[in-house]
Amino acid sequence: MSSDFEAYEQDFGTITAEITNKIGRIPKLSGEEKTQLVLNVDKQLEEVRELLEQMDLEVREIPIQSRAMYNSRLKSYKQEMEKLEKDFKRSRIAYSDEVRNELLGDDAGSSESQLIKLREERAHLLDNTEKLERSSRRLEAGYQIAVETEQVGQEILANLHSDREKIQRARERLRETDANLGKSSRILTGMLRRQVHTVHVSILFFSLPLFIFSFHFFPQNALTTHIHLALFVSLAC
């Protein structure tokens, strides 16, 4: 992580050096050339702001025991950035003596108060413009957060809907399983009853010849055998 921070530091140093050089040139220019240089510096300042944001994120990932040193370095870079922005603001409304004389011509002395007034008006306009830009950035950031929050909410609702469908399908499967178990239980009970009935019939079928044989060859024991057979059949049924 510290290597990434140091890479950002190098980029910061390179870009801010270029900005400092260009800020010093702005008051010496006029017209379209000055406008283009101002736009160029403004773009580079935005790049520096993004670098500072990246450096801030990197510092948060650095272990606590080393974080204080990097926080101190980041703080100094932010202060340098504030100074650059102030210098840039002054350079946009400042003119070198050569440019001022070129703009005012022979009336340079008498128009000094008008130039001061114009400078104040431009400074005021720049202040308002910067305030609008900051407000616009905050609104864009707020809108982005709202969009992301809405997306997260939609994902949560979709997950809840999916979970509800899964629960409903699980309940349906449980009902089907319960119904199948009840049906299986009834089938098994019927099969058991038929099996018991078959066993009883088989016993009766095989016992009847024995009774007939006993009655025919042992009539003296026929009554006893008849009673035993009747008891056995009643128990079997």
Disulfide bonds with the S-S distance in Angstrom:
none
